């Protein structure tokens, strides 16, 4: 609303203000009447652009901060969860789990929650473990089970506890791992066939796996 600069009164229209300036303040000159109109403050385009840039920068910083905090919260055993698969290191191993002679299904989408990819994950139920990381380093069977959220130790697989009648053994490419080895520390190498066997082992124990061409 236009406002009189002399007395501060507000009016619904410029015409009313001009009439007021003429009647109340004796402003007969058009220039004087124009001066009596209080012009609204206008933000320049430059200020608007600067303000928008500052706002975008603040929002971006907040988004990055919470993204980093969220990623840190998702880290398991030092293994990150990225929005995309990483390929600086890109190998595959195969896992068989055999409980009392029955093959246990290794689930699909292990290590792939709805928002990211862990460096150790599965895509399907084939038992292939994808090791796709942003750097070259060792990854272990225990780390995969931690990402999966399942139990593994030298005397336990899932809820099955080893005993004299039901031993727990691990085989790598058909060779039995010595009992003095911590099963969780077994390193995952390219095209390893890892068989975890609870109870009586099958005959034969899997020693190789035919990986699809290209992996």
N, C-alpha and C positions, 0 to 999 in steps of 0.2 A: 504494500500500500504506500502511495506517495505521502511524504511527511514534510511539514513546513519546517524549514531550518531556523526560522525566527522564533516561533513559539512552541514548536514540537508537536503540534496537532497532526493527526493522521486523517486521510481522506480516502474515499473509495475510488476516486478518479482524479486524473491530472486536471481535468476541467474544474472540479470542485476546489482543488488546491489553488489554481490560478485565480478563481473568483475570491477565495479567502484572502490570498495575498493582496488583491486589489482592494477589497473592502476593509480588511483589518489592518493592513500594514501600509496602505497607500502606495503600493508598488504598481505604478502605471506603466513603467518601462518593461517591455517584454523580456529583456535580458535579466532584469531583477526578478521577474516571476520565474524564469527558468532556474535562477540561482536558488530560489526558494524550494525547489524540488530536490529532495534528498535521493540521490541516485543509489541504488542498491550496490553493495560490494560484489564485484565479479572476480572469481579466481581465474587467473591467467592460464592459458593452455600449458605453459611451461611448468607452472606450479602443479597443475593437475597431473601432468606426465610424471613429474618427479615423485609426487605422492603415490601414484600407481606403482611406480618402480620400487619404491620403498616397501609398499604393502606386499608386492609379489616376492621381494627378497625375504621379508619376514616370514611369509607363509612357506616359502621354499626351505628356509633354514629350519623351521619347526618340523616340516615334513621329513627332511633328511635326518634330523635328530631322532624323531620317533621311529623312523625306519631302521636306523642303526641300533636303537635300543631294542626294537622288536627282533632284529636279526640276532643280536647278542643273546636275547632270551631264548632263542630257538637253538643255539649252538649246543651240540652234544659231543662230549669228549674232544672238544676243540675242532669239531667238524661243523662247518657253516652250512647254512641253508640259503641259497641264492635264488633270485627270481628267475634265472635261466640256468641251463646246464653249463658246466665248465669243461673245457677241453684241453687245457695245458697238459693234464695227465688224463689219458682215456684208455682204460683197460677193462677187461671183464674176467670174472671167475664164475665157477658154477658150484652151487651148494645143493647137496642131497642130505635129507634128514630121514633116517630110517629108525622107527621105533617098534620094537618087537616084530620085526620083519615087514612092517608096513611103511610105505613111503609117505612122509608128512608133507603136505602141500606148503611150499614157500609162497606166501601171498604176493599178489601184484601190488604195485604202488607203495611198497615199503619205502620210507624216506621221501615220499612225495606228498606232503600235505597240500592243501588247496592253494597255498600262496608261494611255495618255493620248492627247490630241489636240494636235498642233501647230497653231499659228494659221494655217498654210498646209497644206492637205491635200486629198486627193481621196477620194471615196467609191466611185467606179466607174471604168470605162474610157472614159468619154465625153470626157475631156480637160478637164472643168470643174475649175478650181482654186477651192477654197473658202477665202476669206480671212475668218476669224472670230477676232477678237482682242478682248482686254479694254479696248482703248483705240484711238483713231483715230491712225493714223500711216501712213507709206509702207512698202510692202513691195515687194520686187524679184524679178525673174526669177531672179537669182543665188541669192537666199535659198531660193527654192523648189527649185532644183537641189541646193543643199547639203543640205536636208532629205531630198530624194530620194536623195542619195548618188551623184549622177551629175555628169559633167564638162560644164561650159559655159564657153566663153571666146569671144573674137572670131575665133579660128581653130580652134576645136575643139568638137565636140558628141559626147558619149560617147567612143568611140575613133576617131572619124572626124576627121582633120586636114585643114583647108582647104588648097587649093593652087590653081594657076592654072586647072586643069581642073574642080576641084570647089570653088567658092567657098561660103562660109557667110554667109547673110544672114538677117535677121530683118525681118518685116513686122508692122506694127500696124494692124489694120483695113484691110489692103490696101495700106498705104503703106510703102515700103521705108525702113528705119532707116539713117541715114547711117553710113558706115564709121567716122567719128570718135567714135561713141557706144560706150561700153562696154556690150555686150549684157547683162552681168550687172546693170547699174544700171537697166535698163528697169523702170519702175514698173508695178505691176499696178493697173489701174483697173477700175471696175465695167463689166462686159460688154465688155471689150476682147477682140478676137480676135487672138491672137498666133500667128504662124506662123514657125517656125524651119525654114529650108530649106537643106539641104546638097546641092550638085550642081546639076543643071539644075532650075529651078523649074517647078512644074506650071502648067498654063494652064486656068483662072486661079488665081492664088494666093488662098487663102481670105481673104475680107475681112469676113465677118460670121459669127455663129453664132446659131442659134435656141435661146435658153435656155428651159428648161421654165418654165411659168407659175409665178410666185411667187418666182423667184430672178433 
